[in-house]
Amino acid sequence: MSDKNLQKIVVDARKSWGFAEEDYMLLVCGIASELGELANAVRAQYVYNKPAIPEDDKSSLKHEMADVLIYLYALAEKCGVDLDSAVLSKIEINNKRFKK
């Protein structure tokens, strides 16, 4: 991996795949769709105790998680949000909020 942050790497990759000009709602719908696929994978494996999908399968649990994150990074870029910084900021807020 290069010295670019993950958000930039994801956005550049999506551009190379032909997804450069997606609108906000398309990205939000993509997140929702991928989140549904992730939910199904979790339910199958951990609720219904079906055998885990092999990790090299495109619908494995790790790849479904990655799909959600890829769409989320793309939406963050479209909205001008540095998602990594936002997550770190939110962790600090939650640390103060939930500190016992």
Steps between C-alpha positions, in 0.01 A plus 500: 500500500621852429521792740153626393225457754246222452220737403706636209602147394134390498386804303779458244418130461129571449588757232706237320197267515283763331316628810630858498177698471254335737249724674433507873189283496663234285781475755255487792299230322824310435582512872151373587522220245843387614394524864213264421743253344720529811201441726409188302856369525510559878157343546590194297826441680423605857123458537427201278845346553558435132859430402702815445548606140866449408698824535597499133130507399380848401203467738706404804435691820821703465419598142146605592645719776747646252220574251315707763817689587585566134162664443530694827842635403364600159209684663734669746717623214195628310387689813847640571540303823832349608350181639811393692514835682125488560527156660786610726303810601191293574702258713616793713142626535378152597790454746378808687137406464526140615793522740419322823 
